[in-house]
Amino acid sequence: MTKPTNKPTNKRPRQTKTTTTKNDDRRIERWLILPDIHASVAGDHDIAALQTVEAFMADQKWDGYLNLGDLIDFGIISAHNTMNLREVEGGRILEEYRVAEHILTRHEKIIRDNNPAARLVYLEGNHEYRIERLIDANPAMEGVLEVEKVLPLQKLGIEWIRSWSRGELFNLGKCSFHHGLYANDHHAKKMVQRFGKSVLYGHTHDLQVYSSHGATPDDVKVGASLGCLCKVPQRYLKGSPTRWVQAITIFESCQDTGDFWFNSIRINNGKLIYNGKVYGGN
């Protein structure tokens, strides 16, 4: 029988890396998650916050980029403005698309400059679905105004997921992503109960986390809303207080096991701090 030994070893521990690298028997993917930008000609998106995010985005290497939807606001065709045309006077659908296209094009270039093989994914939100409702009322526009027809998603190599209209999920390991469905006080719990699995989403513009536990320690389902990148508050709130939070999320998953980790980083006064470095806020 061999006796145990406490002699020191000269072997160095393996270094772990975060992005598409082999460490032991695991392969880790690292994604950047962006929620609810609400781009519009009227400036419902927060340009300073986006510049901060883009500086951070360019300073890192990513395996994937996920836009959670409501990239475009489309307030100019919202049913909420049917009797409030003064608010959206002069707005044009194609101009709204053009603002969103500039944002997507910048993000595609930043991401793929550091990793040409990175995946880019865009989920349909309820604000993108406003176009579908417009086409429902005006069928002659079908084939002309849809998001995937106007934005150069195929040219940019961006995957389009019908999250809002068809309930399609985007999956990374044991976690799923949806634009979001609920806005009640306990929406994270509601999302976990609805889908019966871990799901991260946007839509509510706030940060909220809920977890449910099964019979075993590793049987944990997590629901989380991941904030927004639009202006806080939006014009239609007329100065009312909100629980909205500007934020982005770093998501990492192990391809072999499906396990995942996420870190939502708040943007405060146009400033983001990560790993001791300050981005934006000038």
Helices and strands as residue ranges (DSSP letters): E 22-23, E 26-34, H 47-58, E 64-67, G 75-77, G 79-81, H 85-88, H 93-114, E 119-123, H 129-137, G 139-141, H 147-150, H 153-156, E 158-161, H 163-166, E 170-172, E 175-178, H 187-195, E 198-201, E 207-213, E 220-226, G 235-237, E 247-254, E 260-266, E 271-274, E 277-280
